[in-house]
Amino acid sequence: MLRGRAFKFGDGISTDHIIPGRYTHLRSNLTELARHVLEDVDPAFVSRVREGDFIVAGSNFGLGSSREHAPLVIKMAGVRAILAKSAARIFFRNAINLGLPVLICDTDVINDGDELEIDLSAGVVKDLTSGQKLTFGKMPQVMLRILDEGGLIPYIKKHGDFKL
């Protein structure tokens, strides 16, 4: 069970929003790069987000260039999961491979600052602030196992193989 606060964003949050282009030179210094996550959309985001919080967004989260560091620095900033109406396919794949769940659901009823509780295996989001209950598509067991291990590489290191 995951629990944290919602940080609400709109539609079309791109990898350029997540990692502003002027900071791409920091790719070899991920700790510093993580201090700039989403700063062009919300300059105070990094100072307000806490370990275990969630990004809640509209449609097409993570669109744009394939910056595989984008989900990684989101995770390093403390975000435990992303909830969105839809997500760019390559961002979704990179996030899961790095151990960051991306949950596709109707985010309209979630407000900025709401306290959420997420059960990944049941596919349920409870908005503890409003009392709303949302569902997202149940994740395949193999995906849950990858997330439990912290990503695809830790999964393969531990299990030595990738079996469906």
C-alpha positions as CSV (number, residue, x, y, z in Angstrom):
1,M,0.0,0.0,0.0
2,L,1.3,3.4,-1.0
3,R,0.3,6.6,0.7
4,G,1.2,10.2,0.1
5,R,0.0,13.7,-1.1
6,A,-1.1,14.5,-4.7
7,F,0.8,17.1,-6.7
8,K,-1.6,18.0,-9.5
9,F,-0.4,19.0,-13.0
10,G,-2.3,19.4,-16.2
11,D,-2.2,17.9,-19.7
12,G,0.9,17.6,-21.9
13,I,3.7,17.5,-19.3
14,S,6.7,16.7,-21.5
15,T,10.1,15.3,-20.7
16,D,11.3,18.9,-21.3
17,H,9.0,20.0,-18.5
18,I,10.3,17.2,-16.3
19,I,14.0,17.9,-17.1
20,P,14.4,21.4,-18.6
21,G,16.8,21.3,-21.5
22,R,19.1,23.7,-19.9
23,Y,20.0,21.1,-17.3
24,T,20.7,18.2,-19.6
25,H,24.4,18.7,-19.0
26,L,23.7,17.4,-15.4
27,R,22.9,13.8,-16.7
28,S,26.1,12.6,-15.0
29,N,25.1,14.3,-11.7
30,L,21.6,12.8,-11.1
31,T,21.4,14.2,-7.6
32,E,21.7,17.7,-8.9
33,L,19.5,17.1,-11.9
34,A,16.7,15.8,-9.5
35,R,16.8,19.3,-7.8
36,H,15.3,20.7,-11.0
37,V,12.4,18.3,-11.6
38,L,9.4,20.1,-13.0
39,E,10.7,23.5,-12.0
40,D,9.4,25.3,-15.1
41,V,5.9,24.1,-14.3
42,D,6.1,24.4,-10.5
43,P,9.2,26.2,-9.2
44,A,8.5,25.0,-5.6
45,F,7.8,21.4,-6.5
46,V,11.1,20.0,-5.4
47,S,11.1,21.9,-2.1
48,R,7.5,20.7,-1.3
49,V,7.5,17.1,-2.4
50,R,8.3,14.5,0.2
51,E,9.2,10.8,0.0
52,G,6.1,8.8,-1.0
53,D,4.2,11.6,-2.6
54,F,2.5,11.3,-6.0
55,I,2.3,13.2,-9.3
56,V,-1.2,13.5,-10.6
57,A,-1.5,14.7,-14.2
58,G,-3.9,14.9,-17.1
59,S,-3.4,13.4,-20.5
60,N,-0.2,12.5,-22.3
61,F,2.2,12.7,-19.3
62,G,5.9,12.3,-20.4
63,L,5.5,13.1,-24.0
64,G,8.4,14.3,-26.1
65,S,12.0,13.1,-26.4
66,S,13.0,9.8,-24.9
67,R,14.9,11.1,-21.8
68,E,15.2,8.0,-19.8
69,H,16.5,10.1,-16.9
70,A,13.1,11.8,-16.6
71,P,11.3,9.0,-14.6
72,L,14.6,8.4,-12.7
73,V,14.9,11.9,-11.3
74,I,11.2,12.0,-10.5
75,K,11.7,8.9,-8.4
76,M,14.9,10.4,-6.9
77,A,12.8,13.5,-5.9
78,G,10.7,11.3,-3.7
79,V,7.7,10.6,-6.0
80,R,6.4,7.1,-5.4
81,A,3.9,6.9,-8.3
82,I,2.5,8.9,-11.2
83,L,-1.3,8.9,-11.9
84,A,-2.4,10.3,-15.2
85,K,-5.2,10.0,-17.7
86,S,-2.7,8.8,-20.2
87,A,1.1,8.6,-20.6
88,A,3.5,8.5,-23.4
89,R,4.4,4.9,-24.2
90,I,8.2,5.2,-23.9
91,F,7.9,7.2,-20.7
92,F,5.6,4.6,-19.3
93,R,8.0,1.8,-20.2
94,N,11.1,3.7,-18.9
95,A,9.3,4.4,-15.6
96,I,8.3,0.8,-15.0
97,N,11.8,-0.4,-15.9
98,L,13.1,2.0,-13.2
99,G,10.6,0.9,-10.6
100,L,8.2,3.9,-10.8
101,P,4.6,3.0,-11.2
102,V,2.5,4.9,-13.8
103,L,-1.2,4.4,-13.2
104,I,-3.7,5.3,-15.9
105,C,-7.0,6.5,-14.4
106,D,-9.4,9.5,-14.4
107,T,-7.5,12.1,-12.4
108,D,-10.1,14.8,-12.6
109,V,-11.5,14.1,-9.2
110,I,-8.2,14.4,-7.4
111,N,-7.2,17.8,-6.1
112,D,-3.7,19.2,-5.4
113,G,-2.7,18.3,-1.9
114,D,-5.2,15.4,-1.5
115,E,-4.0,12.5,0.6
116,L,-4.1,9.3,-1.5
117,E,-3.7,5.6,-0.7
118,I,-2.9,3.3,-3.6
119,D,-3.1,-0.5,-3.7
120,L,-1.1,-1.5,-6.8
121,S,-2.2,-5.2,-6.8
122,A,-5.9,-4.4,-6.4
123,G,-5.8,-1.5,-8.9
124,V,-7.4,1.0,-6.5
125,V,-6.7,4.6,-5.5
126,K,-8.5,5.9,-2.5
127,D,-8.6,9.7,-2.1
128,L,-8.6,9.9,1.7
129,T,-9.4,13.7,1.5
130,S,-12.5,13.5,-0.7
131,G,-13.6,9.9,0.0
132,Q,-13.5,9.2,-3.8
133,K,-12.4,5.7,-5.0
134,L,-10.8,5.3,-8.4
135,T,-9.7,2.2,-10.2
136,F,-6.9,1.7,-12.7
137,G,-6.2,-1.3,-14.9
138,K,-4.8,-4.2,-12.9
139,M,-1.1,-4.6,-13.5
140,P,0.2,-7.9,-14.7
141,Q,2.0,-9.9,-12.0
142,V,5.3,-9.7,-13.8
143,M,5.0,-5.9,-13.7
144,L,4.2,-5.9,-10.0
145,R,7.2,-8.1,-9.4
146,I,9.5,-5.7,-11.3
147,L,8.1,-2.7,-9.3
148,D,8.5,-4.7,-6.0
149,E,12.2,-5.2,-6.8
150,G,12.7,-1.5,-7.7
151,G,13.0,-1.9,-11.4
152,L,13.9,-4.3,-14.2
153,I,17.7,-4.4,-13.5
154,P,17.3,-5.2,-9.8
155,Y,14.7,-7.8,-10.7
156,I,17.1,-9.5,-13.2
157,K,20.0,-9.3,-10.8
158,K,18.0,-11.0,-8.1
159,H,16.2,-13.6,-10.2
160,G,18.8,-14.1,-12.9
161,D,16.2,-14.3,-15.6
162,F,13.1,-12.7,-16.9
163,K,10.2,-15.1,-17.2
164,L,6.6,-14.2,-18.1
